[in-house]
């Protein structure tokens, strides 16, 4: 039988207690990090849903009236900027924490939002600036209305999709939020990086045709 001195025995007990406390501290830190990241996911999702809804609603007014106020136009631009930022963060987190299930993602939603933003900037340069010199409302040409209609259909499709995922209790360890981004990816992307709108033409082709039209 192995004999252990009292001193060594208590030293061993002390080391075990230190290891237990250290492991508990690591677990607490990990839980706090998980809770923080889960809160971030919920925040990004809720912000995205709000901005997508706002974007779809204002552009619905555009399709009906062919005009909106300057303040509404500014809301449209800010909404797309927020969607782009939140898409980037969610896609980054998806790759970091769920690389095995997020392989179809390639920042497609972010790219789509960036294309939308470029389209809005082009419309603003081409039409909005002239309107601002005359009045506080913006009247859009048929060309701009066709371009904005594509963004409207994209926003509407995204809003319908996001709503179905917000009922889940989101956690960085679960994959509902990753599935949401993949579904949005399916609604707007095809091979070769072309960006699609559900039930509409290809935005990428549309942008090309607009440039040829100039």
C-alpha positions in Angstrom: 0.0 0.0 0.0 1.4 3.4 -1.0 2.0 5.7 1.9 1.3 9.4 1.4 2.4 12.0 3.9 -0.1 14.5 5.2 1.7 17.3 3.5 1.5 15.6 0.1 -2.1 14.6 0.7 -3.3 18.1 1.4 -1.1 19.4 -1.5 -2.9 16.9 -3.8 -6.3 18.0 -2.5 -5.4 21.6 -3.0 -4.3 21.0 -6.6 -7.6 19.2 -7.3 -9.6 22.1 -5.9 -7.7 24.6 -8.0 -8.4 22.5 -11.1 -12.1 22.2 -10.2 -12.3 26.0 -9.7 -10.4 26.7 -12.9 -12.7 24.3 -14.9 -15.7 26.0 -13.4 -14.4 29.4 -14.3 -13.8 28.3 -17.9 -17.3 26.9 -18.1 -18.8 30.1 -16.7 -16.8 32.2 -19.2 -17.9 29.9 -22.0 -21.5 30.2 -21.0 -21.3 34.0 -20.8 -19.7 34.1 -24.3 -22.5 31.8 -25.6 -25.2 34.0 -24.1 -23.6 37.1 -25.5 -23.3 35.6 -29.0 -26.8 34.3 -28.9 -28.0 37.8 -27.9 -26.1 39.2 -30.8 -27.7 36.8 -33.2 -31.2 37.8 -32.0 -30.3 41.5 -32.3 -29.0 41.1 -35.9 -32.1 39.0 -36.9 -34.6 41.4 -35.3 -32.9 44.4 -36.9 -32.8 42.7 -40.2 -36.5 41.9 -40.0 -37.4 45.4 -39.1 -35.3 47.0 -41.9 -36.5 44.4 -44.5 -40.1 45.2 -43.5 -39.6 48.9 -43.7 -37.9 48.5 -47.1 -40.7 46.4 -48.5 -43.4 48.8 -47.2 -41.8 52.0 -48.6 -41.1 50.4 -51.9 -44.7 49.1 -52.0 -45.7 52.8 -51.9 -43.3 53.5 -54.7 -44.9 50.8 -56.9 -48.4 52.3 -56.2 -47.7 56.1 -56.3 -44.4 56.3 -58.3 -43.1 58.7 -55.7 -42.1 59.0 -52.1 -40.8 61.8 -49.7 -37.2 62.6 -49.3 -37.2 61.2 -45.7 -38.7 57.9 -47.0 -35.9 57.7 -49.6 -33.3 58.2 -46.9 -35.0 55.4 -44.8 -34.7 53.1 -47.8 -31.0 53.7 -48.1 -30.4 53.3 -44.4 -32.4 50.1 -44.4 -30.3 48.5 -47.1 -27.1 49.6 -45.4 -28.3 47.9 -42.1 -29.3 44.7 -44.0 -25.9 44.6 -45.6 -24.1 45.0 -42.2 -26.2 42.5 -40.4 -26.0 40.0 -43.2 -22.2 40.2 -43.1 -22.1 39.6 -39.3 -24.5 36.7 -39.4 -22.7 35.1 -42.3 -19.3 35.6 -40.6 -20.7 34.0 -37.4 -22.2 31.1 -39.4 -18.8 30.3 -41.0 -17.1 30.6 -37.6 -19.4 28.4 -35.5 -21.1 26.1 -38.0 -18.7 25.7 -40.9 -20.0 22.2 -41.6 -23.6 23.4 -42.3 -22.9 26.8 -43.7 -20.9 25.8 -46.7 -23.5 27.0 -49.2 -23.1 30.5 -47.9 -20.7 32.8 -49.6 -21.8 36.2 -48.3 -24.5 36.1 -50.9 -27.0 38.0 -48.9 -24.3 40.6 -48.2 -23.5 40.8 -51.9 -27.1 41.2 -52.8 -27.6 44.0 -50.3 -24.4 45.6 -51.7 -25.9 45.4 -55.2 -29.1 47.0 -54.0 -27.1 49.8 -52.4 -25.2 50.4 -55.6 -28.5 50.5 -57.5 -29.9 53.0 -55.0 -26.8 55.2 -55.3 -27.1 55.1 -59.1 -30.8 56.1 -58.9 -30.0 58.9 -56.5 -27.2 60.3 -58.7 -29.4 60.0 -61.8 -32.8 61.2 -60.5 -33.1 62.0 -56.8 -30.6 64.9 -56.8 -32.6 66.7 -59.5 -35.8 66.2 -57.5 -34.2 67.7 -54.4 -33.6 71.0 -56.2 -37.3 71.4 -56.9 -39.3 69.9 -54.0 -39.2 67.5 -51.0 -40.8 64.6 -52.9 -39.2 62.3 -55.4 -40.9 61.2 -58.6 -39.3 58.2 -60.2 -39.0 57.5 -63.9 -40.2 54.2 -65.4 -36.6 53.1 -65.6 -36.1 53.7 -61.8 -39.4 52.1 -61.0 -38.4 48.9 -62.8 -35.1 48.8 -60.8 -36.8 49.5 -57.5 -39.4 46.9 -58.2 -36.7 44.2 -58.2 -35.5 45.4 -54.8 -39.1 45.5 -53.5 -39.6 41.8 -54.6 -36.4 40.8 -52.9 -37.3 42.5 -49.7 -40.8 41.0 -49.7 -39.4 37.5 -50.2 -36.8 38.0 -47.4 -39.4 39.4 -45.0 -41.7 36.4 -45.5 -38.7 34.1 -44.9 -37.2 35.8 -41.8 -40.6 35.8 -40.0 -40.7 32.0 -39.9 -37.4 31.7 -38.0 -37.9 34.3 -35.3 -40.3 32.0 -33.4 -37.3 29.8 -32.6 -35.2 30.4 -29.4 -32.0 31.4 -31.1 -28.7 30.2 -29.8 -25.2 30.3 -31.3 -25.0 26.6 -30.7 -28.2 25.9 -32.7 -28.5 26.2 -36.5 -32.0 27.8 -37.1 -30.4 31.2 -37.8 -27.9 29.6 -40.2 -30.7 27.8 -42.0 -32.5 31.2 -42.3 -29.4 32.7 -44.0 -29.2 29.7 -46.3 -32.8 30.0 -47.2 -32.3 33.7 -48.0 -29.3 32.5 -50.1 -31.6 30.2 -52.0 -34.1 33.0 -52.7 -31.5 35.3 -54.2 -28.6 33.3 -55.6 -27.7 30.8 -58.4 -24.4 29.3 -59.6 -21.9 31.7 -61.1 -22.8 34.4 -58.5 -25.8 35.7 -60.3 -28.3 37.4 -58.0 -31.9 36.5 -58.4 -35.2 37.9 -57.2 -38.0 35.4 -56.7 -40.4 35.6 -59.6 -38.3 38.4 -61.3 -35.3 38.8 -63.5 -31.7 38.5 -62.6 -30.5 41.7 -60.9 -27.0 41.1 -62.3 -28.4 41.0 -65.8 -30.5 44.0 -65.0 -27.5 46.0 -63.9 -25.7 45.0 -67.1 -28.6 46.0 -69.3 -28.9 49.4 -67.5 -25.2 50.1 -68.2 -25.6 49.1 -71.9 -28.7 51.4 -72.0 -26.6 54.4 -71.0 
